[in-house]
Amino acid sequence: MKPIGPLMIEHRLIERMVKLLEKELEAVRAGKTVDTAFISAAVDFFRTYADKTHHGKEEDILFRELGKKPLSTEHKTIMQELLDEHAYARKNVKGLSDANDRHSKGDPRAIDEIKKYADALKDLYPKHIGKEDKRFFIPVMDYFDETEQKRMLEEFNEFDRNMIHEKYRKTVARYEAGAELP
């Protein structure tokens, strides 16, 4: 497996959570109350799985190694765009978390902010993932020989040993099934 394999697999789980966030947004827009427990779980998912685990491997390993290569102007530009999008995602996850906290304390104005930040995330991730999967990951593998790719994949695996994939797979599956978290 190439090092981009695990990253692309992680994208599929992130896409599933984005769909759940979109479903929650539709319910709120239809007049239902905000499910603050779900929003908290989504914030945790985006912070830990999408950012620390997934973006962590991209930024701390793949992008670091790409920074040592003579990248084309196009690939340098895309890599910077991806870094900027990661920062934008972090900002919106923080905003979503803060608004959810205020909403759970009774601030009625926080609902509009929850919608705003959730909308930003649901709009960002499909485009971001598409850019990585279709325009970046596959072409940049050409900068690495087989040994470098194998080493990077081993480093990804070591990185993952410190993360909790299973927790987030179960979280997404529970919400997809319509169940409440324990």
BELLIN-V598529 format. One record per residue. N is the residue number from 1. RES is the residue in three letters. BURIAL is 1 if it has 16 or more other C-alpha atoms within 10 Angstrom, else 0. Layout:
n=<N,N>
res=<RES,RES>
burial=<BURIAL,BURIAL>
//
This chain:
n=<1,2,3,4,5,6,7,8,9,10,11,12,13,14,15,16,17,18,19,20,21,22,23,24,25,26,27,28,29,30,31,32,33,34,35,36,37,38,39,40,41,42,43,44,45,46,47,48,49,50,51,52,53,54,55,56,57,58,59,60,61,62,63,64,65,66,67,68,69,70,71,72,73,74,75,76,77,78,79,80,81,82,83,84,85,86,87,88,89,90,91,92,93,94,95,96,97,98,99,100,101,102,103,104,105,106,107,108,109,110,111,112,113,114,115,116,117,118,119,120,121,122,123,124,125,126,127,128,129,130,131,132,133,134,135,136,137,138,139,140,141,142,143,144,145,146,147,148,149,150,151,152,153,154,155,156,157,158,159,160,161,162,163,164,165,166,167,168,169,170,171,172,173,174,175,176,177,178,179,180,181,182>
res=<MET,LYS,PRO,ILE,GLY,PRO,LEU,MET,ILE,GLU,HIS,ARG,LEU,ILE,GLU,ARG,MET,VAL,LYS,LEU,LEU,GLU,LYS,GLU,LEU,GLU,ALA,VAL,ARG,ALA,GLY,LYS,THR,VAL,ASP,THR,ALA,PHE,ILE,SER,ALA,ALA,VAL,ASP,PHE,PHE,ARG,THR,TYR,ALA,ASP,LYS,THR,HIS,HIS,GLY,LYS,GLU,GLU,ASP,ILE,LEU,PHE,ARG,GLU,LEU,GLY,LYS,LYS,PRO,LEU,SER,THR,GLU,HIS,LYS,THR,ILE,MET,GLN,GLU,LEU,LEU,ASP,GLU,HIS,ALA,TYR,ALA,ARG,LYS,ASN,VAL,LYS,GLY,LEU,SER,ASP,ALA,ASN,ASP,ARG,HIS,SER,LYS,GLY,ASP,PRO,ARG,ALA,ILE,ASP,GLU,ILE,LYS,LYS,TYR,ALA,ASP,ALA,LEU,LYS,ASP,LEU,TYR,PRO,LYS,HIS,ILE,GLY,LYS,GLU,ASP,LYS,ARG,PHE,PHE,ILE,PRO,VAL,MET,ASP,TYR,PHE,ASP,GLU,THR,GLU,GLN,LYS,ARG,MET,LEU,GLU,GLU,PHE,ASN,GLU,PHE,ASP,ARG,ASN,MET,ILE,HIS,GLU,LYS,TYR,ARG,LYS,THR,VAL,ALA,ARG,TYR,GLU,ALA,GLY,ALA,GLU,LEU,PRO>
burial=<0,0,1,1,0,1,1,1,0,1,1,0,1,1,0,1,1,1,1,1,1,1,0,1,1,0,0,1,0,0,0,0,0,1,0,1,0,1,1,0,1,1,1,1,1,1,1,1,1,1,1,1,1,1,1,1,1,1,1,0,1,1,1,0,0,1,0,0,0,0,0,0,0,0,1,0,0,1,1,0,0,1,0,0,1,1,0,0,1,1,0,1,1,1,1,1,1,1,1,1,1,1,1,1,0,0,0,0,0,1,1,0,1,1,1,1,1,1,1,1,1,1,0,1,1,1,0,0,1,0,0,1,1,0,0,1,1,0,0,1,1,0,0,0,0,0,0,0,1,0,0,1,1,0,1,1,0,0,1,1,0,0,0,0,0,0,0,1,1,0,1,1,0,0,1,0,0,0,0,0,0,0>
//
